[in-house]
Amino acid sequence: MDLQQQEPPFNNLTPDLVLTAVETLGFASDARIYPLNSYENRVYQVGLEGRDKQPLIAKFYRPERWTDEQILEEHAFSIELEQLEVPVVPPLEINGSTLFHYENFRFALYPRRGGHAPELDNDDTLFTLGQYLGRIHALGKSQKFQHRVDLSVARMGDASREFLLQQNFIPSSVRIAYETITEQLLAQIKQIFQRTPYTSIRLHGDCHPGNILWRDDKPNFVDLDDACNGPAIQDLWMLLSGERPRRLAQLANVVEGYEMFCEFHPRELNLIESLRTLRLMHYAAWLARRWHDPAFPHHFPWFNTERYWSEHILELREQLFALTEPPLALAPT
């Protein structure tokens, strides 16, 4: 089916449906509902009756993205982490379950947790983030996910490229340039992965600063929706930014905290630019895959223009150069 002909996935998710779904679990709403910033799923703050009642966060999952088993496996991981006093925000368990169905939607409820983005220019903050990521990975390496996906070049790179070319999202004026640069990138990335052994562990999967709420001098890790099996460095590299000297200093602080709880394997530093490239390719394909959802043309009006694709190809060319540069390295101890 043409993407543009698909029915919008959240077309029938009205405020009344959201409130009714929450109330089926025994909560009395005060009819106040506020949509929160989320595109992949739909997330709402729902007020409850009673002066001392804190609002709940209701997360409605995008239909057909994950199976129930994949969602429940993510929930179980976050609950395990909370039991180890790792600051994550797990779903509420009600009558022995964390995943609920109403009409044609699946949803989960969460406690509201406030905070702000971590200050990644602060060495102490980076050290603390490293400590908690080390604790997450110490549990993550105890076993692998059985139902959730693996982080792979095939899924994030090859499949993204194939989808964009098959669906004719790329303007004809830059199509050959896109085909050429992505072919070169994927060939290099596959070589890098082949010569970089790593142990695949359970990960947060999308550990960028927007998914970390800093509060009371510690991070709260939220939104494990992209939890997957993969190399540990996937959860660390998005904390690094700026010129190379600054990234080296940031890395040193993160790893110092990390190694208090989990062994760090320096060879995985070879994967950082490959993972960054795969994320860029996957993000473009993600926008294209969701283009039939009215929220995406509304919030990303710049996507799918000739200017966007020209800039995207330029960014990918920069990554081709980055893949040939020496990887980050820890200073000898």
N, C-alpha and C positions, 0 to 999 in steps of 0.2 A: 504494500500500500504506500502511496505517496505520502511523505511526512506531512505535507500541507493539508492532506485530506483526513488525517487522524483527528478524532475528537479530542479536545483539550482534556488532559488527564484529571484536572481538578474542577471541571466544569460544574459538577453538581455539589461541590463542597461549599455550602452556604454557611453563614454565621449560625443560623438556627440548627443546622445539622451538627456543627461543631459542638454547640452547647448541649444539644440533646445527647450526643455521644458521650460527653463527659458525665452528664447526669445519670446515664445508665449504669455508671460505676458507683453510684451512691453519693455523689457530690452535688450540693445545691449551689448552682451558679447565681451570681447577682446580675447576670445578663451583660456584664462588661467583657468585651472581647477585643483584643488588640493583635493584629498581625505583626509578626516579627520578621526580621530580615532573613529570608530563606528562599532559595529558588528551586533546589532539587526536590525538597519536600515542602510541606506547608506547616508552619509553626505559629501557634497563637498563645498569647497570655490570656488566661481565663480567670476572671475574678470569682471569688466564692463568697457566699453569704456569711455574715458574722464579722464583727469589728476586728477580731484578732486573726482572722483566716488569711493566710498568705495565698496569693494567686498561684495557680498551677500553669505549667507549660505543657500544651498539648501538641504533639508532633504527629502529623498525618503523612504516612509514607507514600511516595510516588508509586502508583500502581504498576505492577509487573517489573519493577526494578530488582527487588530482592525477593527471595522466597521467605516463607515464615521461618524456616530453619536458619537461614542466614541472619535474619534480624535477631532471632532469639540467641544465636551464638554471640552476636555483638553485645546484647544485653548481659549475657552471662559473664562475658569478659569484664565489662565495666563493674558488675556486682562483685566479682572476685577482687578487682582492684580496690574497691571501696572497703571490702572486708580486711584488706591489708593496710588500710588507712592511707591509701593513695588518693589525692583529691581529684576525683572524677565526679561527674554528675550522672549517676545511674538512673534508670527508669524506676518508677514506683511499682512495687509488687502488690497486686490486689487479688485476693482470693487465689493465691498461688500462681498468678500469671503476670507477665509484663507487657504482653502484646494483645491488643483487643481489636475486635471487628465490629463495625457498625455500617449498615447499608453495604456499599461496595468498597469501603475504605478500611485500612488497618491503621491503628494509632497506638501511641504510648503516651504516658503522662510522666512529667518530671517535676521535681521541686524547682522553684525559681532560685537562681543563683546569680548574684550581681558581681561586678568586677570591671576592671579595665585592662587594656592590652598591656603586656609586659614591656618594660623598658629594656630593649635589647642592647642599648649602649651602656648598661650598668653591669659591671663585672659580677657583682654579687647575685644579681637576677639571673644571669646566665649560668652561674655555678649552681644555683638552686634549681633551675630548670633541668640542668644535667642530672642532678641528684634524683629528681622525680622521674625523669625519663629512664634512668638506670633502674629504678624500682619497677616501672612499667615493663621494661624489657626483661628483667629478671623473672617476672611471672610469664611474660610472653614467650620466652624460650623453653618453658617447661613442657609445652606441647604446641602443636600447630592447630589452626582452625581446620575443621573438617568440611565445612560447607561454604565458607566465604572464599573470595577469589584470591589468587596469587598476583602479586605485583610482577608483571612480566613485560618484556619487550614486545611480545606478540600481541598482548591485550592493549597496552597503552600506545604502542607505536604502529605496528603493522595494521591492526584493526582500525585505528583512527585514520590512518592514511587511506586505507581501502574504502572506508565509509565516505570520506569527503570526496574522493574521486568518483565513486559510483553514483553518489547522489547529486553530482554536478553542482556542488556549492562553490567551487573555485572558478572565478571568471576565466574565460578562454585566454585573455591577454596575459595571465600569469600562471596558467595551468602547467605549462612545460617547466617553468622555473620551480614550481612547487614539487612536481614529480621528481625533478633532478635533485634538488637539495634534500628532500626527505629520503630518497634512495641512498644518497651518500651518507646521511646521518645515521640511518638505521644499520647500514653496513658497518660503520665504525662502532656504533653502540653495541652491536652483537659481538664484535671482536673484544671490546672492553669487558663485557659481561663474561665472555668465555674464559678470559685470562684472570678474572677476579673471583676467586672462590669465596663464598659467604654461606652462612647458615641462615635459612629462612625461618623467621620467628613471627609471632603475633605482634602486630603493630597498631598504633593509633591510625596511621595511614595518611592523615591529612593534617599534620601537626604544624600548621602555620600560625602566626601570632593571633589571628582572628579567632582561632579555636582555643585560645588560652585566656582565661579571665583571671587577672591578678587581684588577689584580695587577702588582707591580713598577712602580708609578706610571704605568700605562697601562691602557686598557680592552681587554677581549677581547669582541668582538661575537659572540654566539652565536645560534643558532636563526633562520636566514633562511627559515623555513618559509612565512612570509607575504610574501616578497619579491615586489614588484610594480612596475608602472609608475605614477608619480604625481608630485605636486608635492613639491619638496625639503622643504618645511616639515613634511611628515608625519613625517620622521625627527627633527625637532627639537622639536616642541611638547610631546612627552611628557616632556621634561627640565625643563619649567617647572612650578612649583607655588607655592602660597601666594597671598598678597594681591598685588594689581596692582604695587605698588612692588617687591616681591621678584621677581616674574616679569620685570619690566623689567630689573632688575639681572642676573638669570640670562641673559636673552636677550642682553644686551650682551656678556657674557663668552663665550657660545657663538658668537655671530656674529663676534666679534673673532678667535677661533681658526679658525672656518670659512673666513673670507675670506683666510686665508693660502694656501689651496689651491683654493678654488672661489668663484665670484661668488655673493653672496647677493642675492636679489631681494626688497626690503622689501614689495612689493605682496602677496606670498604670506602676510604676516601677517594679511591679511583673511580667510584661510581657516581660521584656528586653531579658532574656536568651531564652525564648520561641521564640521570634521573631528572635533572632540570629540563633537558630537552624533551624527554618523554612527557613531562607534565605540560609543557607548552603545546605539544602535538595533541595530547589528550584533551586539553582545555578547549582547543578550537573545535575538535570533533564533538565534545560535550555540548557546546553551544549549538552546533548544527543539529545534533540529535534531539535537542529540546526546542527547536525553532517553532514547532507546531503548538507549543505551550504559549499562550498570549503573554505571559509574564516575561518571556525572553525578548521578543521584539520590543517590548515596552522598556525594559531595564537595560538592554544592550543594543540600542539603536545603531551603534557604530559597527556592529558585526555584520558580516556578509556584504560589505561594500568593497569596491576595488581598492580603496585606500587601506582598509583593514588588511586585506590579503597581501598587499605590497609590503606593509610594515611587518606582518607576520613572517613573510619570507625573508626579509632583512634580519629579523630577530633569529631565525633559524640559521642563517648564514653566519651570524656572530657565534652561534653555538657550535658550528662546525669548526671554527677557529678555537673556541674554548676547549673542545675535546682534544686538541693537539697540545694544549698547554700542560705543564707539569701540574699534577694534582696538589691540593693542599696537603701539608705534612705537619705532624706534631714535632715540636722541638725536642731534641734528645734530652732524656732525664738522667 
